[in-house]
C-alpha cells in the first residue's frame, strides 16, 4: 500500500496530537514532527533572555536568530523527541506551565509564524513525515494528501494533559489545567479550524491505539 507523502494532524491543545502523531509515525516508519515544539522553544528562549513577551518586534527578531532542532529521542526518559535550542536540551522545560501560559501569545506574532513555518515546510517537503500542529493542513502543508483534525472535548483534553504531566514534581489541579486549555482555545481561534478537505476524528473515549487503528483503516479504504 502506498501511504500519503505527508500526513497532517491538527487540533486544539491537549487533544492528543503528539501521542497520536508519534504512534502513527512509528507504525508507518515516518518522521514524527510536532511543529508546536518550535513555538514552545522560542517562548522559553524569550523568557530566559528576559524579553517582554508583549514586545512583538523583540520576539520576532529572536525568531530569526535562534536555532531550533528536533531530533529522535536522545534519552530514555519518556520523551518522544529531543528539542535543542542553540544546542541546549529543552525537551522538558518547554512543557512547563509558564511556557504553556505564554506560547499562544508568541505564536500569534506574524513574524514568528512566518519564520517558523518556513522551517517547518522545509522538513515537510522531504516527505514521509507526520506533521502535528494547529495549522498544518491549512497553512504549513496545505498540499498534504491526508489531513486529520482531532475533535476532542475540553474535559477530555484536561484529563490527557494531566496524564502527560504526571512525571512533573508538582501537578496543577485539573481546574487550572482546564482553564489554561480554554484560554489557549481563545488565543488560537485564528488558526484553530480544520481544512476544507480534512478528515474529522472524534477522539473522546478512544485510546491512542484505537485512533491509530481508525486512521490505518481509513488509509486502507477502497478509493
Secondary structure per residue as TSV (DSSP state, phi and psi in degrees):
chain	resnum	aa	ss	phi	psi
A	1	X	-	360.0	135.9
A	2	X	-	-95.1	119.9
A	3	X	-	-91.7	162.0
A	4	X	-	-58.7	146.2
A	5	X	S	-61.3	-40.7
A	6	X	E	-135.8	134.9
A	7	X	E	-116.2	123.3
A	8	X	E	-104.9	130.4
A	9	X	E	-122.7	117.8
A	10	X	E	-119.2	163.6
A	11	X	E	160.1	171.7
A	12	X	-	-72.3	168.7
A	13	X	T	-59.6	136.7
A	14	X	T	80.5	8.0
A	15	X	S	-78.8	-8.8
A	16	X	S	94.1	19.7
A	17	X	H	-60.1	-42.6
A	18	X	H	-64.0	-48.0
A	19	X	H	-62.3	-46.8
A	20	X	H	-63.4	-46.5
A	21	X	H	-60.2	-42.4
A	22	X	H	-65.4	-43.7
A	23	X	H	-69.0	-39.2
A	24	X	H	-66.2	-41.0
A	25	X	H	-62.8	-40.0
A	26	X	H	-64.0	-43.0
A	27	X	H	-60.7	-38.3
A	28	X	H	-94.7	-5.2
A	29	X	T	59.8	45.9
A	30	X	-	-108.4	164.1
A	31	X	E	-72.3	133.9
A	32	X	E	-98.5	123.7
A	33	X	E	-133.0	102.9
A	34	X	E	-88.2	100.4
A	35	X	T	-65.8	-23.1
A	36	X	H	-63.0	-24.1
A	37	X	H	-65.8	-24.9
A	38	X	H	-66.1	-42.1
A	39	X	H	-68.7	-37.6
A	40	X	H	-65.3	-43.0
A	41	X	H	-63.2	-40.7
A	42	X	H	-66.4	-40.8
A	43	X	H	-60.5	-46.9
A	44	X	H	-61.4	-43.8
A	45	X	H	-62.5	-39.8
A	46	X	H	-65.0	-40.7
A	47	X	H	-65.9	-43.0
A	48	X	H	-67.1	-28.5
A	49	X	T	-81.9	-4.3
A	50	X	T	76.2	21.2
A	51	X	-	-73.7	147.7
A	52	X	-	-78.3	114.7
A	53	X	T	-66.4	-17.5
A	54	X	T	-83.9	-3.5
A	55	X	-	-85.2	88.5
A	56	X	H	-56.1	-45.1
A	57	X	H	-61.5	-41.0
A	58	X	H	-67.3	-42.3
A	59	X	H	-68.2	-41.6
A	60	X	H	-64.0	-37.1
A	61	X	H	-64.9	-39.9
A	62	X	H	-62.0	-37.6
A	63	X	H	-60.7	-30.4
A	64	X	H	-80.9	-15.3
A	65	X	H	-101.9	-28.4
A	66	X	-	-78.8	147.0
A	67	X	-	-110.9	113.1
A	68	X	E	-111.6	125.7
A	69	X	E	-121.2	144.0
A	70	X	E	-125.0	122.4
A	71	X	E	-127.2	168.2
A	72	X	S	-57.7	160.5
A	73	X	-	-55.2	134.3
A	74	X	S	-104.8	-7.2
A	75	X	S	-137.7	146.7
A	76	X	S	-92.5	71.5
A	77	X	S	-129.9	23.5
A	78	X	S	94.3	-7.1
A	79	X	-	-71.1	152.1
A	80	X	S	-95.6	-13.2
A	81	X	S	-166.7	172.6
A	82	X	E	-116.4	133.6
A	83	X	E	-111.8	125.5
A	84	X	E	-117.1	131.4
A	85	X	E	-114.6	111.6
A	86	X	T	50.3	40.5
A	87	X	T	86.6	-5.7
A	88	X	E	-96.4	134.2
A	89	X	E	-74.5	114.9
A	90	X	-	-122.2	21.7
A	91	X	T	-54.2	-47.0
A	92	X	T	-87.4	-39.6
A	93	X	G	-57.1	-30.7
A	94	X	G	-70.9	-9.0
A	95	X	G	-96.1	8.0
A	96	X	S	-69.3	154.6
A	97	X	H	-58.8	-31.6
A	98	X	H	-66.1	-42.6
A	99	X	H	-68.8	-41.8
A	100	X	H	-54.9	-38.4
A	101	X	H	-73.8	-20.2
A	102	X	H	-115.0	-11.6
A	103	X	H	-64.3	-34.4
A	104	X	H	-67.3	-34.5
A	105	X	H	-62.7	-49.8
A	106	X	H	-61.4	-42.4
A	107	X	H	-70.0	-15.9
A	108	X	T	-79.7	-13.3
A	109	X	-	-76.1	126.6
A	110	X	H	-55.9	-41.5
A	111	X	H	-64.9	-35.5
A	112	X	H	-66.5	-49.7
A	113	X	H	-63.1	-40.5
A	114	X	H	-60.4	-45.9
A	115	X	H	-69.9	-45.2
A	116	X	H	-74.1	-33.7
A	117	X	H	-63.1	-38.0
A	118	X	H	-58.5	-43.8
A	119	X	H	-68.1	-38.3
A	120	X	H	-65.4	-41.5
A	121	X	H	-64.4	-36.0
A	122	X	H	-61.2	-39.3
A	123	X	H	-71.2	-43.6
A	124	X	H	-61.3	-36.6
A	125	X	T	-70.8	-9.6
A	126	X	T	-75.6	-20.5
A	127	X	-	81.2	175.4
A	128	X	S	50.4	55.6
A	129	X	E	-140.7	140.8
A	130	X	E	-104.2	112.4
A	131	X	E	-104.7	130.7
A	132	X	E	-120.6	134.9
A	133	X	E	-178.5	-146.3
A	134	X	S	-116.8	-25.5
A	135	X	S	-132.1	30.2
A	136	X	I	-65.5	-48.9
A	137	X	I	-73.4	-20.3
A	138	X	I	-102.3	-33.7
A	139	X	I	-121.3	-52.4
A	140	X	I	-72.1	-53.4
A	141	X	-	-132.3	67.1
A	142	X	T	-64.8	-15.1
A	143	X	T	-87.7	1.2
A	144	X	-	-55.8	135.5
A	145	X	S	-70.4	-30.6
A	146	X	E	-128.1	123.4
A	147	X	E	-121.4	125.4
A	148	X	E	-119.4	131.9
A	149	X	E	-117.5	124.1
A	150	X	E	-87.7	122.6
A	151	X	E	-103.5	111.1
A	152	X	-	-137.6	135.1
A	153	X	-	-67.6	157.7
A	154	X	H	-62.7	-41.6
A	155	X	H	-63.4	-41.6
A	156	X	H	-65.2	-38.3
A	157	X	H	-67.1	-38.3
A	158	X	H	-63.4	-40.9
A	159	X	H	-63.3	-43.2
A	160	X	H	-66.8	-39.8
A	161	X	H	-63.8	-40.5
A	162	X	H	-63.1	-37.8
A	163	X	H	-65.1	-38.0
A	164	X	H	-63.5	-33.7
A	165	X	T	-95.5	13.1
A	166	X	T	-61.4	-21.5
A	167	X	T	-93.6	-1.0
A	168	X	S	-71.6	149.7
A	169	X	S	-59.1	-37.9
A	170	X	S	-130.9	108.6
A	171	X	-	-79.9	132.7
A	172	X	-	-74.6	157.6
A	173	X	-	-67.2	154.1
A	174	X	H	-61.3	-32.7
A	175	X	H	-63.9	-36.3
A	176	X	H	-69.4	-41.1
A	177	X	H	-64.2	-43.0
A	178	X	H	-62.5	-43.9
A	179	X	H	-64.9	-38.1
A	180	X	H	-64.2	-42.2
A	181	X	H	-65.9	-39.2
A	182	X	H	-63.0	-39.5
A	183	X	H	-65.2	-41.3
A	184	X	H	-60.4	-40.3
A	185	X	H	-59.0	-43.8
A	186	X	H	-63.0	-43.7
A	187	X	H	-71.1	-26.6
A	188	X	T	-93.7	6.6
A	189	X	T	-59.6	-25.6
A	190	X	T	-69.4	-18.0
A	191	X	T	-125.0	-8.2
A	192	X	-	-87.5	73.4
A	193	X	S	-154.4	147.8
A	194	X	-	-74.4	152.1
A	195	X	-	-64.9	156.1
A	196	X	T	-59.1	-31.3
A	197	X	T	-104.9	20.1
A	198	X	-	-76.7	150.3
A	199	X	E	-91.9	127.0
A	200	X	E	-90.8	125.3
A	201	X	E	-118.4	111.5
A	202	X	E	-82.1	116.9
A	203	X	-	-98.3	-4.5
A	204	X	T	-58.1	127.6
A	205	X	T	80.3	0.3
A	206	X	-	-105.7	136.9
A	207	X	-	-80.0	161.2
A	208	X	H	-55.1	-38.9
A	209	X	H	-64.1	-37.7
A	210	X	H	-68.7	-34.6
A	211	X	H	-65.9	-43.1
A	212	X	H	-62.0	-43.2
A	213	X	H	-61.4	-39.5
A	214	X	H	-61.5	-43.5
A	215	X	H	-69.5	-40.6
A	216	X	H	-63.5	-38.0
A	217	X	H	-65.7	-37.9
A	218	X	H	-63.7	-40.8
A	219	X	H	-67.4	-29.5
A	220	X	T	-86.7	-2.6
A	221	X	S	-65.5	150.9
A	222	X	-	-62.8	141.0
A	223	X	-	-114.5	360.0
